[in-house]
């Protein structure tokens, strides 16, 4: 079978769509109050640093995904079970993205449609695109990247034209605001959404021009960070801290307020489409990462044979994990605090340090 390859521009589009994903529509960094936008900017350098670690490990082991070089660096007896831990965490986070999409669609437009139907359609689309291969998926991302950018410019532009923005909701920034912003940035925003790029340790080996992985990834992360910063700043300036913190989906609440000359209004369809596109690509990459790691650990030659079982399990988890959206948010806080940092930051940094120590002292056999 011909090896699938993706180009730098496709990798760029995939990273941006992945980073925006659900982080664009749900409130993040609530601990920082009206300085959420500042927290995102503070977390951005840490996100770039994490990606540079992922990229360095990829350049050291260009033909291996994360489960492969984990076994190479730590040995089979430690590396195999450690790699196995990635699978349930990635699947669980993918199911959380699916649940968030279903809840917003039901609360916004499809209140009479069972969430099973909505989530099933999304999972079927994910399984279909992954069965076509990472190359087809990457070309699709390249197209939808521009659709997302255009919709974002339209929505934010209309909100500003409508005169809804009040910059007093963003300032002033006192000493405590800076401290709260930093506390919120690390580790919360640092891990979600920037640390989630650990999934791309399974995508980078498909990059055709490996030497461009560093510049492409860093540029995509910086663009994503500024887009998130700008969007959440607009939301807070329109809604204020109180409504922003209580709204399940602040971007949806913001766009429903738009009314330009009683002509331009009801743009909530753009937000729903943005969520569907973002969740589709984010969940697809999570499922892809979990699938290829499973295939690597259990020696399945073609990862596509595992796509359907993986999709069914993710769909099942999205239903049994929580009873309602409030429980979903509470569960997310625990998951973000105790589990996600381990696979996004702790393990990759450990692998980075151990590899360079072993390489420096010639401890590889």
Secondary structure, DSSP 8 states (H G I E B T S, - for coil): -----B-HHHHHHHHHHHHHTGGGTS---GGGGGGHHHHHHHHHHHHHHHHHHHHHHHHHTTT--HHHHHHHHH-HHHHHHHHHHHHHHHHHHHHHHHHHHHHHHHHHT-TTS-HHHHHHHHHHHHHHHHHH-HHHHHHHHHHHHHHHHHHHHHHHHHHHHTT---GGGT----HHHHHHHHHHIIIIIHHTTGGGGGGGGTTGGGBSSGGGHHHHHHHHHHHHHHHHHHHHHHHHHHHHHHHHHH-SSHHHHHHTT-EETTTEE--HHHHHHHHHHHHHHHHHHHHHHHHHHHHHHTT-S-GGGGHHHHHHHHHHHHHHS-SSHHHHHHHHHHHHHHTHHIIIIIHHHHHHHHHHHHHHTT---
